[in-house]
Amino acid sequence: MTPEEYWIKYPPRPVTPAYYDQMTFGFDIEQMHTKTVNGTPNVVYKVNYYVWGDYQGEQGRVAQELMFPQEVLDQQVSFIPYDDLTQETVIGWIEDNTSYIHTQYTIANQLDVPSDDTPPLPW
């Protein structure tokens, strides 16, 4: 079995900490890059953002990028004018076009949260 066949048959599963379901996650949009597409100015083609997570004050975040390929932009019939974009719209693009769940797992595993099965040293 080749390594590729192995990973297809046995895909890696992310480690999910016990507190994962109690975490709060969100997005911070840092920057949107624009260009003219088919005569329409200020079309967003790239979004730089952070996914953040919080568990009882322990926080982490990971920088990410969403980029729309030129062929996808060329197929769009219409665009939302840049000045009419909302944070909710852009976050919807991220949710629809990325698998950010893996980023959430990464953030959860970065937090310095003591586990119940690791008691403090007795001295």
N, C-alpha and C positions, 0 to 999 in steps of 0.2 A: 504494500500500500504506500503510495507516495504521500509526502507531507500534505499536499493539497487535498488529496482524497481523505486523509485522516481528519483534517479540520472541517471538511464538509460533513463527514459522518459524525464527528464528535466536536461540535462547535464549542468554543470556550463559553463558560457561564460566568457572568460577573459575580463577584463576592458582594453580598448584600448584608450590611450590618443590621443587627436586630432593631436599631432605632430608625432605620431608613423610612419606614412608613409614618414616622412622627416628624419628619423633616419638612421644612418649607423651602420651596425652590422658586426662583424667579429669573428674570432676564434684565440686564442693563444694556441698552443700546448705546454704543460709544460713538459710532460714526457710520455714515452712509455715503458711499461713493456713487457719483452719477456720471452719465454721459448722454449724448444725443443718440437716439435710436430711431431710425426711419423718420427723421425730421422732428421727432418729439424731444425737446430738451429736458434735462434733469431727470432722466430715467435711472432709478436705482438699480445698479448691477452688482453691488457688493455691500454687505452689512457686517461691520465689526461689532461684536457684542460679548458680554460675559454671561455665563450661567452661574448663578450663585445658589448656595444652600445654607440653611441655618438649622441647628439643633440645639435648643436651650442655650443660645448665645455663642455656641461654637460655630464659626462661619468659614466657608471656603468658596472659592470661585475659580472658574476656568475660562480663559479667553478663547473665543471661537470666531469663525468667519463663515458667512453664507455668501456664495457667489453664484449668480445666475449666468450660465453659459450664453454666449452670443446667439447660438441657434435657438435657444429658448426665448430670448428677448425678441429676436426677429420674427418669431411666430405669434407674439402677442398682438392682438387686434387693437387694444386700447390700454392706456396706463392711467393710474390715479395721479393727478397732478401732485408734484412734490409737496407743495404747500398744504395740500389736503390730506397728506399721510398722517396717520396717528400711530402712537406707540403700539396700540392693540393690533393694528393692521400689520405692522412689521413683525411683531411677535408671532402673529398668525402665520406669516411666511416661514419663520424659523420652525415653528411647530409642524408645519406641513411639509417642509423640505429637508429636515435633518432628523437624525435619530438621537436626539438629545438625552434620551434615557441613559445611554452609556456615560454621558458626561455627568449626569446626576449620580450615578454609581461611583464614578471617580471622585467626585466632591465628597460624597458620604464617607468614602474610605480614607480621605485625607484628614478628616476631623480627628482631633485628639480627645476622644470620648472613652473613658474607662469602661470596660465591659464588666458585667456582673460576675463572670467566671475568672476574673483576675483581681482577687482581693489585695488590699495593700499589705505590704510586708508587716509582720507582727512586731517588729522592733522599732 
